[in-house]
């Protein structure tokens, strides 16, 4: 299998999971029977190949998903090895102890077409916990699950989830936290996860958030922002992010800019390219972009 084919397969797996929210239910007996059927020698081979990390439940979930979707027949052994190695049983307690998740405890509320609510993953429900690595020889999805129900903050627009603070969000954003310092410009508000996390840093003095949707700003300020510490660091601007950047002089008023105004790769490229053009001009500011490796 070549890289392009692996990207196509990974995209189809992602679509399947997003559209169907599959749940793999199992008992200890189910897991024990699978382990017995593979045998000690088989487990040793799988462990050496990186397909088995020693957790039988993870192996059961990966095996059941592959069998139920026919993935075994669609891909080669190299893809399967990488797929199994990237299936993870996530620790619910670890996710729920995230500073944002453990602090922000709003009540569900509707504001026009926007609905501030909580979504949840059922035990055994599959989701993508991170973006695939596009610099690998094969691109495979990173599939995770919890063993207990887990709630996480979400904004819906109509019936569609628009923004969530879920494992895929935290894992793809956390890598940019330590890069922030001084006066920080954040393009895109969402649920404010990134601003919340960088405000914890002593090296961050001020955070200016540019959001085009005044409804999001209003919903956030009334219902989410009250839980935020360090309120003195924040300033909110309702404006188009690219237009705002075009109006800035290259005077170093912002030390760092983090851009997150897209939902994913498909809609993000045009915004990414437009902001990259401004980065060339704003030489005194360092830039970071959500899911940049995938966009590139």
TIGUBA-683418 format. One record per atom (N, C-alpha, C): y, x, z; residue in three letters. Coordinates in steps of 0.001 Angstrom, whole numbers, padded with zeros to 6 digits, always signed. Each point is the difference from the previous one (the first is absolute). Last residue first. Layout:
N
YXZAla ...
//
This chain:
296
+021698-000311+005740Unk +000053+001118-000951Unk -001236+000075-000882Unk +000181-003221+003453Unk +001006-000317-001010Unk +000070+001100-001067Unk -002748+000706+003743Unk -000587-001012-000879Unk +000976-000399-001111Unk +001458+003059+003335Unk -001077+000592-000796Unk -000614-000997-000988Unk +003431-001589+003081Unk +000450+000814-001144Unk -001144+000628-000785Unk +000609-003459+003899Unk -001109+000162-000936Unk +000414+000817-001246Unk +004184-000797+002742Unk -001278-000598+000383Unk -000963+000055-001173Unk +003981+003561+000666Unk -000337-001237-000708Unk -001363-000507+000454Unk +004571+003563+001305Unk -001415-000293+000137Unk -000270-001361-000601Unk +004187+004210+000060Unk -000554-001321-000301Unk -001495-000055+000270Unk +004996+002872+001404Unk -001436+000084-000286Unk -000552-001424-000186Unk +005222+001904-000822Unk -000904-000899+000725Unk -001441+000248-000413Unk +003888+002120-001966Unk +000119+000309+001429Unk -000949-000845+000848Unk +000576-000446-004842Unk -000724+001233+000339Unk +000035+000334+001489Unk +000741-004037-003491Unk +000264+000104+001438Unk -000751+001189+000576Unk -000536-001017-004603Unk +001449+000101+000230Unk +000324+000249+001458Unk -004468-000658-001427Unk +000490+001176-000716Unk +001481+000236+000276Unk -002073-003922+001622Unk -000342+001168+000806Unk +000504+001284-000660Unk +000299-004113-002277Unk +001073+000183+000979Unk -000275+001202+000902Unk -003298-001199-003096Unk +001198+000397-000744Unk +001170+000248+000946Unk -003976-001762+001746Unk -000145+001420-000294Unk +001196+000523-000784Unk -000341-004612+000799Unk +000447+000718+001200Unk -000125+001507-000205Unk -001544-002801-003457Unk +001440-000202+000159Unk +000537+000774+001211Unk -004692-000063-000828Unk +000708+000790-001006Unk +001512-000100+000168Unk -002675-002695+002788Unk -000202+001419+000312Unk +000782+000878-000966Unk -000207-004597-000838Unk +000903+000294+001122Unk -000076+001484+000372Unk -002952-001554-003298Unk +001376-000079-000509Unk +001013+000312+001096Unk -004670-000152+001127Unk +000366+001141-000835Unk +001446-000041-000483Unk -002541-003392+002791Unk +000817+001038+000610Unk +000554+001050-000931Unk -003113-003947-000562Unk +001411-000367-000060Unk +000912+001139+000435Unk -004741+000737-000140Unk +000343-000693-001237Unk +001479-000348-000100Unk -002034+002100+003961Unk +000174+000889-001150Unk +000545-000750-001216Unk +001161-002400+004497Unk -001120+000866-000323Unk +000299+000813-001234Unk +003232-002767+002282Unk -001209-000519+000637Unk -001194+000914-000229Unk +005363+001526+000370Unk -000987-000543-000927Unk -001234-000454+000772Unk +003953+002448+001653Unk +000489-001294-000489Unk -000965-000615-001018Unk +000894+004352+003154Unk -001178-000872+000058Unk +000442-001396-000415Unk +001931+005483+000952Unk +000022-001156-000895Unk -001317-000757+000062Unk +003284+003698+002994Unk -001374-000463-000216Unk +000048-001299-000793Unk +003307+004594+001243Unk -000101-001366-000535Unk -001461-000324-000240Unk +003505+003779+002889Unk -001310-000373-000542Unk +000056-001443-000476Unk +003904+002191+001561Unk -000873+001171-000016Unk -001338-000305-000664Unk +005139-002107-000650Unk -001371-000325+000401Unk -000857+001254-000136Unk +004489+000386-000964Unk +000112-000950+001111Unk -001368-000472+000478Unk +001519+003297-003629Unk -000891+000285+001109Unk +000096-000962+001161Unk +002240-000007-004448Unk +000724+000676+001071Unk -000862+000262+001228Unk +000154-002156-004996Unk -000940+001016+000462Unk +000672+000842+001085Unk +001033-005352-001059Unk +000359+001364-000413Unk -001028+000985+000542Unk -000895-005368-001178Unk +000134+001056+001010Unk +000497+001305-000617Unk -001158-004240-002295Unk +001339+000020+000562Unk +000229+001087+001031Unk -004229-000841-002111Unk +000935+000393-001055Unk +001426+000099+000526Unk -003458-001640+002828Unk -000095+001441-000208Unk +001009+000483-001032Unk -000338-004619+000701Unk +000558+000649+001193Unk -000015+001517-000166Unk -002127-002595-003266Unk +001457-000103-000119Unk +000687+000682+001177Unk -004645-000333+000156Unk +000398+000946-001043Unk +001513-000009-000179Unk -001854-003113+003108Unk -000198+001390+000420Unk +000491+001006-001042Unk +002058-004907+000977Unk -001035+000544-000866Unk -000118+001489+000275Unk +001776-003088+003997Unk +000411+000512-001303Unk -001234+000398-000802Unk +001789-001129+005243Unk -000624-000872-001000Unk +000513+000419-001379Unk -000552+002676+004920Unk +000837-000226-001170Unk -000766-000881-000979Unk +000001+001905+005583Unk -000637-000753-001081Unk +000999-000252-001119Unk -001053+003630+004444Unk +001016-000717-000769Unk -000692-000656-001183Unk -001398+002721+005123Unk -000214-000756-001234Unk +001285-000561-000610Unk -000896+002515+004300Unk -000196+000872-001154Unk +000054-000743-001340Unk +000219-001953+004497Unk +001263+000635-000353Unk -000126+000885-001241Unk -003726-002230+002197Unk +000758-000850-000928Unk +001300+000646-000468Unk -004263+001321+002755Unk +000961+000858-000709Unk +000838-000774-001015Unk -004540-002419+001163Unk +000841+000856+000837Unk +000981+000778-000885Unk -002369-004903-001134Unk +000207+001403-000352Unk +000813+000729+001059Unk -001174-004795-000277Unk -001030+000817+000645Unk +000216+001505-000228Unk +002841-003447-001989Unk +000139-000016+001458Unk -001023+000869+000737Unk -000157-000690-004877Unk +000880+001049+000519Unk +000196-000047+001516Unk -002429-003432-002457Unk -000738+001252+000151Unk +000843+001075+000684Unk +001686-004526-000945Unk -001337-000156+000559Unk -000759+001293+000283Unk +004639-000614-001897Unk -000152-001049+001003Unk -001337+000065+000730Unk +001086+003040-003603Unk +000939+000184+001106Unk -000202-001011+001126Unk -002617-000341-004040Unk -000316+001188+000789Unk +000902+000115+001225Unk +000846-003405-003145Unk -001273-000258+000685Unk -000343+001156+000937Unk +003749+000569-002770Unk +000252-001021+001010Unk -001254-000285+000822Unk -000361+002946-003661Unk +000824+000598+001055Unk +000219-001000+001137Unk -002203-001540-003824Unk -000860+000929+000745Unk +000778+000615+001155Unk +002386-002689-002983Unk -000907-000819+000800Unk -000929+000847+000844Unk +002924+001954-003213Unk +000682-000320+001262Unk -000843-000892+000894Unk -001336+003686-003833Unk -000247-001405+000358Unk +000652-000309+001346Unk +000031+004414-001929Unk +000659-000882-000951Unk -000084-001472+000393Unk +000216+004755+002956Unk -000943-001057-000384Unk +000733-001007-000877Unk +000452+005082+002822Unk +000519-000758-001137Unk -001079-000975-000458Unk +001337+003056+004685Unk -001039-000695-000755Unk +000652-000854-001085Unk +001010+004493+003423Unk +000646-001021-000812Unk -001060-000615-000906Unk +000252+003130+004731Unk -000874-000561-001035Unk +000753-001122-000710Unk +000828+004737+003484Unk +000439-001300-000515Unk -000926-000436-001125Unk -000984+003917+002702Unk +001231-000472+000637Unk +000382-001410-000413Unk -004604+003396+000507Unk +000612-001030-000863Unk +001189-000600+000733Unk -002838+003236+002078Unk +000705+000668-001093Unk +000616-000980-001003Unk -002753-001335+003749Unk +001296+000480+000477Unk +000822+000619-001133Unk -003807-003888-000638Unk +000208+001443-000070Unk +001398+000376+000477Unk -001697-004529-000529Unk -000574+000621+001190Unk +000308+001497+000063Unk +001068-002745-003760Unk +001004-000134+001059Unk -000500+000611+001306Unk -002796-000349-003862Unk +000870+001183-000015Unk +001088-000084+001068Unk -003115-003608-000466Unk -000699+001232+000364Unk +000934+001206+000002Unk +001645-004314-001327Unk -000439-000020+001400Unk -000582+001349+000402Unk +001126-000694-004572Unk +001162+000225+000879Unk -000372+000029+001479Unk -003531-001042-003046Unk +000464+001384-000097Unk +001245+000253+000851Unk -001710-004465-000172Unk -000937+000927+000622Unk +000517+001438-000035Unk +001883-004602-001437Unk +000670+001052+000755Unk -000917+001026+000625Unk -000812-003890-003045Unk -000117-000306+001426Unk +000549+001128+000877Unk +001901-000285-004836Unk -001309-000532+000345Unk -000033-000465+001444Unk +003408+002776-002867Unk -000168-000302+001428Unk -001415-000440+000344Unk +002782+003217-003900Unk -001018-001018+000206Unk -000284-000211+001475Unk +002009+004444-001114Unk +000137-000990-001070Unk -001150-000988+000095Unk +002733+003619+003419Unk -001285-000649-000281Unk +000237-001100-001039Unk +002464+004764+002165Unk +000180-001188-000831Unk -001383-000554-000337Unk +002143+003419+004104Unk -001085-000387-000905Unk +000359-001295-000726Unk +002076+004485+003034Unk +000344-001326-000497Unk -000981-000375-001108Unk -001940+003540+003157Unk +001430-000222-000201Unk +000316-001437-000343Unk -004929+001166-001116Unk +000867+000661+000973Unk +001453-000319-000321Unk -005709-000732-001688Unk +001329-000573+000230Unk +000762+000799+001039Unk -004619+000749-001283Unk +000937+000571-000968Unk +001429-000478+000227Unk -003943-001530+002443Unk +000538+001270+000494Unk +000996+000639-000963Unk -002222-004108-001270Unk +000793-000165+001221Unk +000663+001301+000417Unk -003144-001046-003775Unk +001419+000245-000264Unk +000860-000020+001268Unk -004792-000951-000184Unk +000177+001386-000456Unk +001464+000355-000253Unk -001524-004483+001148Unk +000099+000918+001144Unk +000256+001445-000411Unk -000877-003795-003073Unk +001389+000249+000399Unk +000108+001084+001066Unk -004181-001684-001828Unk +000753+000534-001129Unk +001449+000322+000355Unk -003046-001914+003216Unk -000578+001265-000459Unk +000799+000621-001132Unk +001202-004307+001785Unk +000267+001077+000950Unk -000521+001341-000523Unk -000856-003857-002621Unk +001441+000244+000110Unk +000276+001187+000918Unk -004402-001596-000474Unk +000404+000669-001237Unk +001486+000328+000012Unk -001866-002421+003738Unk -000413+001405-000087Unk +000428+000714-001273Unk +003138-003974+001290Unk -001453+000073+000113Unk -000417+001457-000167Unk +004338-003309-000019Unk -000206+001261+000714Unk -001485+000057+000340Unk +002566-002714-004233Unk -000816+000004+001216Unk +000030+001378+000641Unk +002353-003541-004124Unk +000063+001270+000727Unk -000819-000121+001266Unk -000113-003455-003264Unk +000961+000869-000673Unk +000067+001377+000645Unk -003530-004554-000657Unk +000450+001048+000923Unk +000867+001007-000751Unk -000482-005235-001441Unk -000425+001354-000309Unk +000488+000990+001052Unk +000945-004834-000534Unk -001359+000197+000504Unk -000504+001432-000178Unk +005113-000699+000318Unk -000844-001104-000410Unk -001370+000187+000618Unk +001757+003957+000848Unk +000977-000673-000846Unk -000749-001134-000685Unk -000905+003016+004803Unk -000444-000717-001185Unk +001219-000514-000766Unk -001142+004099+003800Unk +000986-000929-000539Unk -000593-000613-001262Unk -002307+002477+004669Unk +000083-000282-001433Unk +001199-000895-000298Unk -003055+003160+004153Unk +001221-000689-000449Unk +000058-000136-001520Unk -004735+000119+002745Unk +001057+000948-000362Unk +001183-000768-000597Unk -005280-000336+002884Unk +001197-000629-000571Unk +001031+001065-000331Unk -005675-000171+000652Unk +001237+000753+000186Unk +001142-000732-000694Unk -005612-000489+001828Unk +001158-000583-000667Unk +001262+000777+000352Unk -004607+002689-000018Unk +000545-001133+000742Unk +001205-000541-000747Unk -002371+003770-001528Unk -001141-000725+000553Unk +000452-001163+000881Unk +002360+002380-004598Unk -000021-000006+001459Unk -001240-000743+000469Unk +001146+002869-004814Unk -000274-001260+000675Unk +000128+000217+001502Unk +001072+002449-005442Unk -000213+000006+001436Unk -000331-001381+000541Unk +000513+003468-004790Unk -000298-001319+000542Unk -000293+000109+001499Unk +002206+002648-004475Unk -000267+000278+001413Unk -000110-001339+000721Unk -000936+001567-005468Unk +000771-000746+001005Unk -000393+000411+001410Unk -000198+003393-004319Unk -000790-001054+000635Unk +000851-000715+001042Unk +000014+003784-004405Unk +000874-000814+000850Unk -000824-001151+000555Unk -001247+005275-001795Unk -000222-001431-000154Unk +000901-000747+000977Unk +000746+004478-000196Unk -000678-000088-001296Unk -000328-001442-000350Unk +004248+000763+003161Unk -001424+000335+000038Unk -000616-000121-001401Unk +004547-001162+001330Unk -000145+001395-000397Unk -001457+000457+000056Unk +001715-004360+001344Unk -000010+000115-001447Unk -000140+001444-000476Unk -001421-003115+004433Unk +000527+001321-000342Unk -000107+000200-001512Unk +000599-004941+002565Unk -000950+001017-000479Unk +000703+001336-000244Unk +001906-003353+003762Unk -000022+000120-001448Unk -001043+001030-000408Unk -000699-002863+004514Unk +000876+001046-000509Unk -000063-000026-001518Unk -002406-003127+002596Unk +000755+000567+001123Unk +000959+001104-000439Unk -002476-004660-002073Unk +000320+001375-000363Unk +000904+000583+001083Unk -003812-003867+000896Unk +001364+000163-000495Unk +000187+001461-000378Unk -003962-004018+001966Unk +000332+001237-000691Unk +001443-000005-000485Unk -002808-002394+004312Unk +000774-000272-001221Unk +000462+001316-000615Unk -002464-000582+004265Unk -000756+000267-001218Unk +000739-000295-001284Unk +001891-002430+004124Unk -000989+001074+000158Unk -000815+000172-001286Unk +004786-001941-000832Unk -001164-000433+000767Unk -000934+001190+000203Unk +005459-000012-000721Unk -001265+000417-000579Unk -001115-000490+000917Unk +005301-001951-000725Unk -001077+000585+000796Unk -001160+000435-000882Unk +005816-001401+000382Unk -001258-000097-000728Unk -001089+000611+000866Unk +005031-002284+001212Unk -001011+001031+000223Unk -001184-000290-000909Unk +005548-001169-000650Unk -001243-000458+000623Unk -000872+001193+000351Unk +004794-002115-002450Unk -000363+001131+000855Unk -001208-000420+000830Unk +002192-001781-004767Unk -000769-000390+001177Unk -000419+001269+000735Unk +003626-002026-004242Unk -000619+001096+000748Unk -000677-000512+001265Unk +002692-002549-003157Unk -001293+000286-000598Unk -000769+001076+000777Unk +003593-002166+002852Unk -000011-000242-001431Unk -001396+000191-000566Unk -000344+001323+004340Unk +001412+000088-000367Unk +000085-000140-001504Unk -003705-000510+004589Unk +000313-000143-001414Unk +001503+000066-000203Unk -003651+002090+003991Unk +001154-000827-000341Unk +000184-000039-001513Unk -003111+001993+004698Unk -000025-000362-001408Unk +001128-000982-000310Unk +000438+003672+003919Unk -000595-001311-000218Unk +000055-000330-001492Unk -000250+005203+002103Unk +000851-001149-000326Unk -000794-001309-000039Unk -000372+005202+001498Unk -000813-001177+000322Unk +000805-001275-000235Unk -000148+005825-000312Unk +000599-001161-000677Unk -000902-001208+000163Unk -001431+004182+001834Unk +001320-000342+000548Unk +000571-001289-000578Unk -004214+002189-001296Unk -000110-000328+001413Unk +001328-000459+000612Unk -000296+001414-004577Unk -000890-001152+000177Unk -000052-000433+001463Unk +002457+003969-001114Unk +000606-001215-000557Unk -000840-001226+000332Unk -001691+004251+001337Unk +001241-000354+000702Unk +000671-001269-000508Unk -005320+000669-000182Unk +001112+000514-000799Unk +001314-000448+000639Unk -004448-001338+001395Unk +000844+000836+000858Unk +001132+000668-000781Unk -003388-002704-002081Unk +000831-000868+000839Unk +000890+000788+000956Unk -003154+002302-002802Unk +001014-000673-000817Unk +000956-000807+000868Unk -003631+002025+002169Unk +000903+001028-000521Unk +001108-000633-000836Unk -003462-002725+001607Unk +000881+000411+001093Unk +001011+001032-000465Unk -003397-001405-002994Unk +001007-001034+000217Unk +000999+000403+001075Unk -002892+003156-003339Unk +000094-000312+001426Unk +001128-000996+000220Unk -003147+000718-004612Unk +001235+000348+000683Unk -000007-000482+001447Unk -003607+001518-003998Unk +000125-000982+001081Unk +001204+000411+000828Unk -000937+001279-005382Unk +000259+000348+001396Unk -000028-001224+000917Unk -001150+002428-005275Unk -000089-001247+000764Unk +000101+000356+001484Unk -000166+003350-003459Unk +001337-000529+000286Unk -000015-001376+000662Unk -003928+002470-001472Unk +000699+000907+000912Unk +001371-000524+000391Unk -002729-002313-003222Unk -000583-000084+001346Unk +000797+000840+000993Unk +001271+000350-004519Unk +000279-001330+000529Unk -000509-000130+001432Unk -000952+003930-002437Unk +001395-000043+000434Unk +000349-001354+000604Unk -004300+000481-001807Unk +000144+000929+001124Unk +001429-000061+000543Unk -000915-002442-003904Unk -000583-000616+001188Unk +000144+000898+001229Unk +001353+001650-004219Unk +000922-001027+000482Unk -000522-000617+001284Unk -002784+003049-002132Unk +001174+000693+000516Unk +001021-000994+000567Unk -003952-001526-002232Unk -000246+000456+001366Unk +001226+000683+000606Unk +001002-003602-003825Unk -000986+001068+000140Unk -000098+000454+001455Unk +001220-005176-001755Unk +000578+001340+000134Unk -001110+001042+000124Unk -000812-004766-000398Unk +001203+000175-000824Unk +000534+001420-000017Unk -003772-001886+002606Unk -000360+000044-001410Unk +001191+000311-000911Unk +000491-000438+004765Unk -001026+001030-000218Unk -000339+000175-001474Unk +002865-003511+001636Unk +000668+001279-000245Unk -001004+001110-000294Unk -000360-004980+001024Unk -000631+000669-001136Unk +000614+001348-000315Unk +000914-003190+003707Unk +000915-000008-001150Unk -000603+000648-001242Unk -002383-000274+004209Unk +000489-001344-000280Unk +000894-000095-001213Unk -001708+004248+001606Unk -001070-000857-000493Unk +000485-001377-000408Unk +003066+003018+001955Unk -000460+000528-001286Unk -001091-000881-000605Unk +001539-001066+004336Unk +001043-000236-001001Unk -000461+000468-001382Unk -002797+000923+003652Unk +000004-001435-000305Unk +001052-000333-001058Unk -000206+004443+001634Unk -001199-000317-000767Unk -000013-001467-000425Unk +003466+001486+002864Unk +000126+000624-001316Unk -001168-000379-000902Unk -000162-001443+004485Unk +001070-000686-000725Unk +000133+000560-001413Unk -003035+002127+002917Unk -000464-001344-000350Unk +001045-000733-000844Unk +001107+004213+001784Unk -000982+000137-001074Unk -000486-001365-000457Unk +002782+000137+003725Unk +000754+000345-001202Unk -000930+000121-001201Unk -001981-000662+004179Unk +000698-001210-000439Unk +000805+000256-001271Unk -002338+003619+002222Unk -000866-000903-000759Unk +000721-001252-000517Unk +001796+005103+001017Unk +000210-001351+000525Unk -000816-000995-000826Unk +000285+004730-000966Unk -000702-000175+001264Unk +000179-001368+000615Unk +001626+001517-004320Unk +000713+000759+001028Unk -000641-000132+001376Unk -001284-000301-005564Unk -000331-000568+001304Unk +000637+000846+001085Unk +000333+001097-004646Unk -000059-001453-000108Unk -000202-000680+001352Unk +000118+004844-001371Unk +001267-000574+000431Unk +000037-001511-000056Unk -003672+003326-000853Unk +000809-000316-001179Unk +001373-000559+000370Unk -003231+000955+003346Unk +000343+001269-000642Unk +000908-000228-001208Unk -001764-003747+002198Unk +000973+000677+000856Unk +000463+001301-000622Unk -003410-002420-002110Unk +001273-000704-000132Unk +001090+000674+000834Unk -004395+001637+000380Unk +000520+000279-001348Unk +001366-000646-000183Unk -002277-000942+003949Unk +000395+001412-000006Unk +000603+000386-001338Unk -001882-004267+000502Unk +001271+000089+000710Unk +000530+001428+000009Unk -004281-000755-001795Unk +001033-000574-000859Unk +001373+000083+000629Unk -003723+001334+002536Unk +000240+000950-001092Unk +001111-000505-000918Unk -001440-002805+003544Unk +000710+001179+000509Unk +000328+000985-001116Unk -000483-005257-001242Unk -000794+001041+000624Unk +000815+001231+000365Unk +000631-004662-002226Unk +000444+001264-000611Unk -000815+001169+000543Unk -000693-004341+001751Unk -000433+000016-001401Unk +000392+001296-000710Unk +001391-000843+004514Unk -001446+000249-000059Unk -000482+000108-001444Unk +004480-001178+000757Unk -000219+001394+000397Unk -001481+000359-000090Unk +001197-004491-000753Unk +000467+000862-001088Unk -000281+001464+000319Unk -000937-003133+003329Unk -000959-000116-001110Unk +000411+000870-001178Unk +002899-000347+003742Unk -001209+000767+000336Unk -001010-000031-001142Unk +003889-002652-000374Unk +000323+001417-000107Unk -001243+000849+000256Unk -000370-004640+000598Unk +000259+000301-001414Unk +000215+001498-000194Unk -000376-001601+004399Unk -001292+000006-000678Unk +000156+000350-001473Unk +003816-000634+002647Unk -000628+001291+000286Unk -001344+000117-000692Unk +003294-003229-002412Unk -000467+000106+001385Unk -000579+001404+000208Unk +003890-002304-003632Unk -001267+000668+000265Unk -000309-000037+001489Unk +003657-001477-004497Unk -000487-000294+001344Unk -001357+000664+000198Unk +004483+000460-003339Unk -001408+000384+000121Unk -000428-000188+001448Unk +004070-001964-003479Unk -000395+000308+001370Unk -001489+000319+000006Unk +004461-000228-003830Unk -001420-000110+000365Unk -000258+000434+001443Unk +004115-001361-003119Unk -000082+000352+001423Unk -001446-000084+000500Unk +002049-000853-004590Unk -001109-000694+000669Unk -000108+000249+001499Unk +003391+001914-003102Unk -000121-001404-000385Unk -001036-000761+000822Unk +000798+004730+000593Unk +001257-000713+000242Unk -000125-001494-000263Unk -003697+002849-000971Unk +000235-000073+001445Unk +001263-000797+000304Unk -001026+000820-004529Unk -001033-000843+000602Unk +000246-000187+001496Unk +002743+003010-002380Unk +000313-001397-000333Unk -000989-000949+000656Unk -000831+004604+000450Unk +001195-000400+000738Unk +000372-001442-000243Unk -003479+001871-002519Unk -000425-000175+001388Unk +001180-000473+000846Unk +000905+001143-004411Unk -000751-001255+000042Unk -000510-000288+001409Unk +002198+004095-000790Unk +000951-001106-000122Unk -000714-001346+000084Unk -002629+003889-000099Unk +000709-000113+001277Unk +000991-001155-000023Unk -002221+001088-003997Unk -000938-000581+000964Unk +000686-000219+001345Unk +002478+002199-003341Unk -000248-001399-000383Unk -000917-000689+001008Unk +000746+004608+000516Unk +001220-000750+000317Unk -000181-001477-000316Unk -003398+002958-001245Unk -000006-000200+001451Unk +001241-000772+000453Unk -000351+001274-004516Unk -000958-001062+000305Unk -000016-000287+001494Unk +002598+003600-001450Unk +000584-001264-000448Unk -000917-001180+000298Unk -001531+004430+000895Unk +001019-000445+000938Unk +000589-001349-000391Unk -005015+000983-001591Unk +001233+000782-000012Unk +001041-000644+000907Unk -005684+000150-000014Unk +001199-000850+000000Unk +001247+000884+000000Unk 
//
